[in-house]
Amino acid sequence: MTIKSVICDIDGVLMHDNTAVPGAQEFLQRILAKEMPLVLLTNYPSQTEQDLANRFASAGVEVPDSVFYTSAMATADFLRRQEGKKAYVIG
């Protein structure tokens, strides 16, 4: 089996609070070194990509901000595809 891309949750998988779980740095660096597509997901909508990159850097894990995808970003992408239809978003 060949792995073509990696999608991984952040909270409880790579980070616990603001601490990287053991092996997270090595895991992510191996993926980045192989230039595999990588997406890191979170349900916390208030953090920007740069906020998340800074959070990881503070925990000793260096990843580019372009790999992060938040629930707010998913909502915005969904709404962009609605072609003028109205949506009421609460949350």
C-alpha positions as CSV (number, residue, x, y, z in Angstrom):
1,M,0.0,0.0,0.0
2,T,1.3,3.4,-1.0
3,I,0.3,6.4,1.1
4,K,-0.4,9.4,-1.1
5,S,-1.5,12.0,1.4
6,V,-2.1,12.4,5.1
7,I,-5.1,14.0,6.9
8,C,-4.7,14.2,10.7
9,D,-6.6,15.7,13.6
10,I,-4.7,18.0,15.9
11,D,-6.2,17.9,19.3
12,G,-5.6,14.6,21.2
13,V,-3.7,13.2,18.2
14,L,-0.7,15.5,17.6
15,M,-1.2,17.9,20.5
16,H,-2.5,17.6,24.0
17,D,-3.3,21.1,25.3
18,N,-0.2,23.0,24.0
19,T,2.2,20.1,24.2
20,A,3.1,17.8,21.3
21,V,2.5,14.2,21.9
22,P,5.6,12.0,21.8
23,G,6.6,11.3,18.2
24,A,4.5,14.1,16.6
25,Q,7.6,16.1,15.5
26,E,9.2,13.0,13.9
27,F,6.0,11.9,12.3
28,L,5.3,15.3,10.7
29,Q,8.8,15.9,9.6
30,R,8.9,12.5,7.8
31,I,5.7,13.4,5.9
32,L,7.0,16.9,5.0
33,A,10.4,15.5,3.9
34,K,8.7,13.1,1.5
35,E,6.7,16.1,0.2
36,M,3.4,14.2,0.7
37,P,0.3,16.4,0.8
38,L,-0.6,17.0,4.5
39,V,-3.7,18.5,6.1
40,L,-4.0,19.1,9.9
41,L,-7.6,19.5,11.1
42,T,-9.2,21.1,14.1
43,N,-12.7,21.9,15.2
44,Y,-11.6,25.1,16.9
45,P,-12.8,27.9,14.5
46,S,-11.2,30.8,16.3
47,Q,-7.6,29.9,15.4
48,T,-6.0,31.1,12.2
49,E,-3.5,29.0,10.3
50,Q,-0.7,31.3,11.7
51,D,-2.1,30.9,15.2
52,L,-1.9,27.1,14.8
53,A,1.6,27.2,13.3
54,N,2.7,29.3,16.2
55,R,1.1,26.9,18.7
56,F,3.0,24.0,17.1
57,A,6.2,26.0,17.0
58,S,5.9,26.8,20.7
59,A,5.6,23.0,21.3
60,G,8.8,22.4,19.2
61,V,7.0,21.2,16.1
62,E,7.7,23.2,12.9
63,V,5.1,22.9,10.1
64,P,4.1,25.5,7.5
65,D,0.8,27.3,8.2
66,S,-0.5,26.1,4.8
67,V,-1.2,22.6,6.2
68,F,-3.9,23.7,8.7
69,Y,-7.7,23.5,8.0
70,T,-10.2,24.6,10.6
71,S,-13.9,24.1,11.0
72,A,-14.3,27.9,10.1
73,M,-12.4,27.4,6.9
74,A,-14.6,24.4,6.0
75,T,-17.7,26.4,6.7
76,A,-16.5,29.3,4.5
77,D,-15.6,26.9,1.7
78,F,-19.1,25.3,1.9
79,L,-20.8,28.7,1.9
80,R,-18.8,29.8,-1.2
81,R,-20.3,26.9,-3.1
82,Q,-23.9,27.7,-2.3
83,E,-24.4,30.0,-5.4
84,G,-26.4,32.7,-3.7
85,K,-28.5,30.6,-1.4
86,K,-28.8,31.9,2.1
87,A,-27.5,30.2,5.1
88,Y,-27.8,31.0,8.8
89,V,-24.8,29.9,10.7
90,I,-24.9,29.7,14.5
91,G,-21.9,28.7,16.5
